[in-house]
């Protein structure tokens, strides 16, 4: 096996031996990509930083957009990206070298109500020497990077090499810290970038989400230009190109896939390109760096979650209710009537004075036969009230009713 048969997530062994080459974007998961959009007036482009996104276009990360433009990717597209890709890294001779996985999950992050957690990991070995790279990042639903951590290693017996890069967004901008360990030697460096410099920033983790969205939309906008770090941590143009559709064999089946090529145009190292193929649902099927003998391929079709549309809510017409003809309602009425009778009978049995009181009132009422029964009842039962004031024992025959309106005396 040649020294170049590393998974493309890890730089060749002879290159990693040099600390300077540890910063090469040849690593499959490169340090971060800064989004920059040119010619926003052309059809299908991403909106340039600070400009509103056109219809069916992605809003630039970190830039304010209208709610109706932000809602579709937040509620529809981004929710369909919560899955894991798992690929196998193989050499040009067909030998398995390692694995490559990408996982996207929704999380809650500090003051942000809903964010994305992106984890990417690639590991393999060459001549029994373990090596690999991993990324962990937290993104907003606008694909704005909040935190980004990158770890690379190659476990040489005499001089193990490790590179760690962390990127975090603050109030004034981004702080990037790099640490390279070669044996016992440790080198550290901190870089800062203002918010103006990072307008439209798209990290490598955001780029993974962006590729899935483009694959689901089945469209790569023309003249889509971003910025990315080169080997010297200088910003270089990064372009995306539609490679069209082709049939690809996955396991025992052939599927139609969309190819997307990303190229970093570095002034120091020249252009470096990566080609990826995706299923219509956004699952990654293959990834390869142009010129590399190592390819990451999907060997088994993933389980595709079927979207089931909810049935429309049934509408029931309002029908006249006739409880006497409805047997169920009729028996409920009978049961309720019997229950009330039993309750009332129990109350009367526990209060025998009620029967005597009502009998006296009815007897007095039938003897007097008053025209105003309500006033008569009020006067009769007023004598039982504890709040009744003392009155003269001589009642007047023309006493006004307390239930009638008092007329003004002229």
C-alpha positions in Angstrom: 0.0 0.0 0.0 1.3 3.4 -1.0 1.7 6.2 1.6 -1.1 8.1 -0.2 -3.7 5.5 0.5 -4.9 7.3 3.6 -8.6 8.1 3.8 -9.0 11.5 2.2 -10.1 12.6 5.7 -6.4 12.4 6.6 -3.4 13.9 4.9 -0.7 11.7 3.4 1.8 10.5 6.0 4.8 12.2 4.5 2.9 15.5 4.4 1.7 15.3 8.0 5.3 14.9 9.1 5.7 18.6 8.5 3.8 20.8 11.0 3.2 23.3 8.2 1.3 20.7 6.2 -1.0 20.0 9.1 -3.0 23.0 8.0 -3.7 21.7 4.6 -7.3 21.8 3.4 -6.6 18.4 1.7 -8.0 17.0 4.9 -11.5 15.8 4.1 -12.9 17.9 6.9 -11.0 21.1 6.4 -10.8 23.9 9.0 -13.9 25.9 8.0 -15.2 27.7 5.0 -16.1 31.4 4.9 -19.2 32.1 2.9 -18.9 34.9 0.4 -21.4 35.4 -2.4 -20.7 37.2 -5.7 -23.2 38.3 -8.3 -26.3 37.9 -6.2 -28.4 39.2 -9.0 -27.9 36.0 -11.1 -30.5 33.3 -11.0 -30.1 30.6 -8.4 -27.3 32.2 -6.4 -27.2 32.5 -2.7 -28.0 36.0 -1.5 -24.9 38.0 -0.8 -24.2 39.0 2.8 -26.5 41.8 3.9 -29.0 41.3 1.0 -32.4 39.6 1.2 -32.5 36.1 -0.2 -34.5 35.5 -3.3 -37.2 32.9 -3.5 -36.1 29.3 -3.0 -32.6 30.5 -2.2 -30.7 29.9 1.0 -30.3 32.9 3.3 -26.7 33.8 4.0 -25.7 32.5 7.5 -25.6 35.2 10.2 -27.6 37.7 8.1 -31.1 38.9 8.9 -33.8 37.7 6.5 -37.5 38.1 6.3 -39.6 35.5 8.2 -41.2 34.1 5.1 -37.7 33.5 3.6 -36.3 32.0 6.7 -39.3 29.8 7.6 -39.1 27.3 4.7 -35.5 26.1 5.4 -36.1 26.2 9.2 -39.3 24.3 9.3 -39.1 22.1 6.3 -35.6 21.6 4.9 -33.6 21.7 8.1 -35.9 19.2 9.8 -35.3 16.7 7.0 -31.5 16.8 7.6 -31.5 15.1 11.0 -29.9 11.8 10.1 -26.5 10.0 10.0 -24.4 9.1 7.0 -22.0 6.2 7.4 -19.5 5.5 4.6 -16.6 3.1 4.1 -13.2 4.3 3.0 -11.6 2.1 0.4 -8.3 2.3 -1.6 -8.1 2.1 -5.4 -7.3 -1.6 -5.0 -10.6 -2.2 -3.1 -9.1 -2.6 0.3 -11.1 -1.2 3.2 -9.2 1.5 5.1 -11.6 3.0 7.6 -15.0 4.6 8.1 -16.5 8.1 7.7 -19.6 9.3 9.4 -21.6 12.5 9.6 -24.4 13.0 12.1 -26.8 16.0 12.4 -29.1 16.4 15.4 -31.3 19.2 16.7 -30.3 20.7 20.1 -30.9 23.6 22.4 -28.0 26.0 22.7 -27.9 28.7 25.3 -30.1 31.6 24.3 -30.9 30.1 20.9 -34.2 28.2 21.0 -33.2 25.6 18.4 -29.8 24.8 16.8 -28.0 22.0 15.0 -25.3 19.7 16.3 -23.0 18.4 13.7 -20.5 15.6 14.3 -18.2 14.3 11.6 -15.6 11.6 12.1 -13.2 9.8 9.8 -10.7 7.2 11.0 -8.5 4.5 9.3 -5.0 3.1 9.2 -2.1 2.6 6.9 0.5 0.0 7.5 -1.1 -0.5 10.9 -0.7 3.2 11.8 -4.0 4.7 13.2 -5.0 8.1 11.9 -8.2 10.1 11.7 -10.0 13.4 12.0 -13.2 14.6 13.7 -15.3 17.7 13.8 -17.9 18.9 16.3 -19.9 22.1 15.8 -23.0 23.9 16.9 -25.0 25.9 14.3 -28.0 28.1 14.3 -30.9 27.4 11.9 -29.4 30.1 9.6 -26.2 27.9 9.4 -24.3 30.4 11.5 -21.4 28.8 13.3 -21.5 29.2 17.1 -18.7 26.8 18.0 -16.4 24.6 15.9 -13.9 22.0 17.0 -11.5 20.1 14.8 -9.2 17.3 15.9 -6.7 15.4 13.7 -4.2 12.8 14.7 -1.7 10.2 13.3 -0.2 7.8 15.8 3.4 7.3 14.7 5.4 5.2 17.1 8.3 7.7 17.3 6.6 11.0 16.7 2.8 11.1 17.0 1.2 14.1 15.4 -1.9 15.9 16.7 -3.6 19.1 15.5 -6.5 20.7 17.4 -8.4 23.7 16.2 -11.2 25.5 18.0 -13.3 28.3 16.7 -15.9 30.2 18.8 -18.1 33.2 18.0 -18.0 36.1 20.4 -19.7 39.5 20.5 -16.9 41.1 18.4 -16.0 38.3 16.1 -14.4 34.9 15.9 -11.5 33.6 17.9 -9.5 30.7 16.3 -7.0 28.7 18.3 -4.6 26.2 16.7 -2.5 23.8 18.6 0.0 21.4 16.8 1.7 18.7 18.8 4.6 16.8 17.2 6.2 14.4 19.6 7.0 16.5 22.7 6.9 19.8 20.8 3.8 21.9 21.1 3.0 25.0 19.0 0.0 27.2 19.6 -1.4 30.1 17.7 -4.5 32.3 18.1 -6.2 34.2 15.3 -9.0 36.7 15.5 -11.5 37.7 12.9 -14.0 40.6 13.1 -17.6 40.2 12.3 -17.1 42.3 9.2 -14.5 39.9 8.0 -16.7 36.9 8.7 -19.8 38.2 7.0 -21.5 35.2 5.4 -19.2 32.8 7.1 -19.9 29.1 6.4 -17.8 26.7 8.4 -17.0 23.2 7.3 -19.8 21.9 9.4 -22.2 24.4 7.9 -20.9 23.3 4.5 -22.0 19.7 5.2 -25.5 21.0 5.9 -25.4 23.2 2.8 -24.5 20.2 0.6 -27.5 18.2 2.0 -29.8 21.1 1.3 -28.6 21.5 -2.3 -29.0 17.7 -2.9 -32.6 17.8 -1.6 -33.3 20.8 -3.8 -31.8 19.0 -6.7 -30.2 22.2 -7.8 -26.8 23.8 -7.5 -26.9 27.6 -8.1 -24.6 29.0 -10.8 -21.6 31.1 -9.8 -21.9 30.1 -6.1 -18.7 31.4 -4.5 -17.5 31.1 -0.9 -14.3 31.6 1.0 -12.2 29.0 2.7 -8.9 28.7 4.5 -5.9 27.5 2.5 -2.8 25.8 3.9 -1.5 29.2 5.3 -4.9 30.0 6.9 -5.5 32.7 4.2 -8.9 33.2 2.8 -9.3 31.7 -0.7 -12.2 31.4 -3.1 -14.2 28.2 -2.8 -16.6 27.4 -5.6 -19.4 24.8 -6.1 -20.3 23.1 -9.4 -23.2 20.9 -10.4 -21.8 17.6 -11.9 -25.2 16.4 -13.0 -27.0 13.1 -12.4 -25.7 9.5 -12.9 -26.5 6.0 -11.9 -24.5 4.6 -9.0 -24.5 1.0 -7.7 -25.1 0.9 -3.9 -25.1 -2.6 -2.6 -27.2 -4.6 -5.1 -29.2 -1.7 -6.3 -28.6 1.2 -8.7 -29.7 4.6 -7.7 -29.8 8.0 -9.4 -27.4 10.4 -7.6 -26.5 14.1 -8.0 -22.8 15.1 -8.1 -21.5 18.3 -6.5 -17.9 19.5 -6.8 -16.3 21.9 -4.4 -13.0 23.5 -5.3 -10.7 25.6 -3.1 -8.6 28.0 -5.2 -5.5 28.6 -3.2 -2.8 30.9 -4.4 -0.1 28.8 -2.6 -1.1 25.3 -3.5 -3.4 25.8 -6.5 -6.9 24.5 -6.9 -8.0 21.4 -4.8 -11.3 19.8 -5.5 -13.7 17.3 -3.8 -16.5 15.5 -5.5 -19.5 14.2 -3.6 -22.6 12.3 -4.8 -26.0 12.4 -3.0 -29.3 10.6 -3.1 -32.4 12.8 -3.6 -33.1 12.8 0.2 -29.6 14.2 0.9 -27.8 11.1 2.0 -24.1 11.1 1.0 -23.2 8.1 -1.3 -19.6 8.9 -2.2 -16.8 11.4 -1.5 -13.4 11.7 -3.2 -10.6 14.2 -3.5 -9.7 14.7 -7.2 -6.4 12.9 -7.8 -6.6 10.8 -4.7 -6.7 7.0 -4.9 -8.9 6.9 -1.8 -12.7 7.0 -2.0 -15.5 7.0 0.6 -18.5 5.1 -0.6 -21.9 4.0 0.7 -22.2 0.3 0.7 -25.7 -0.1 2.0 -28.8 1.9 1.3 -30.0 3.9 4.3 -33.5 3.6 5.7 -35.5 6.4 4.2 -38.2 7.7 6.5 -41.4 8.0 4.6 -43.3 11.2 5.0 -46.9 10.4 5.6 -49.3 13.2 5.0 -52.0 13.6 7.6 -55.5 12.8 6.5 -57.8 15.9 6.4 -59.9 16.4 9.5 -63.3 15.0 8.9 -66.3 17.4 8.8 -69.5 16.2 10.4 -72.7 17.8 9.4 -74.9 19.1 12.3 -78.0 17.0 12.6 -81.1 17.8 14.7 -81.0 16.0 18.0 -84.2 14.0 18.9 -83.4 12.2 22.2 -86.7 10.4 22.3 -85.9 8.5 19.1 -82.2 7.9 20.0 -82.2 4.8 22.2 -78.9 5.6 23.8 -79.9 9.2 24.7 -83.4 8.1 25.9 -82.0 5.5 28.3 -79.5 8.1 29.6 -82.4 10.4 30.2 -84.3 7.7 32.1 -81.2 6.9 34.2 -80.6 10.5 35.0 -84.3 11.1 36.0 -84.2 8.1 38.3 -81.0 9.3 39.9 -82.4 12.8 40.5 -85.5 11.4 42.0 -83.5 9.2 44.4 -81.4 12.2 45.4 -84.3 14.5 46.0 -86.2 11.7 48.0 -83.1 11.2 50.2 -82.9 15.0 50.9 -86.6 15.1 51.9 -86.3 12.1 54.2 -83.4 13.8 56.0 -85.3 17.1 56.3 -88.9 16.3 57.4 -89.4 20.0 58.4 -89.5 20.9 54.8 -92.8 19.0 54.2 -94.5 20.8 57.2 -93.2 24.2 56.0 -94.4 23.8 52.4 -97.8 22.3 53.6 -98.4 25.4 55.8 -97.5 27.8 53.0 -99.8 26.1 50.5 -102.7 26.0 53.0 -102.3 29.7 53.7 -101.9 30.5 50.0 -105.1 28.7 49.1 -107.0 30.4 51.9 -106.0 33.9 50.9 -105.8 33.4 47.1 -103.7 36.5 46.5 -103.4 38.0 43.0 -99.6 38.6 43.4 -98.3 35.1 44.5 -94.6 36.2 44.4 -95.1 39.1 46.7 -97.3 37.0 49.0 -94.6 34.3 49.2 -91.9 36.9 49.9 -93.9 38.4 52.8 -94.7 34.9 54.1 -91.2 33.6 54.2 -89.7 37.0 55.3 -90.7 36.2 58.8 -88.3 33.2 58.8 -85.3 35.4 57.9 -82.7 36.1 60.6 -82.0 39.4 58.9 -85.6 40.6 59.2 -85.9 44.0 61.1 -88.6 44.6 63.7 -91.7 46.0 62.2 -95.0 47.3 63.5 -97.5 44.5 64.3 -100.2 46.5 62.3 -99.7 45.7 58.6 -101.1 48.0 56.0 -103.3 46.6 53.3 -101.7 48.8 50.6 -98.1 47.8 51.3 -96.0 48.0 48.1 -94.4 44.9 46.7 -90.6 44.7 47.0 -90.5 43.0 43.6 -92.1 45.9 41.8 -90.6 49.1 40.6 -91.3 52.1 42.8 -93.2 54.8 40.9 -92.2 58.4 41.5 -94.7 60.3 43.6 -95.9 63.5 42.0 
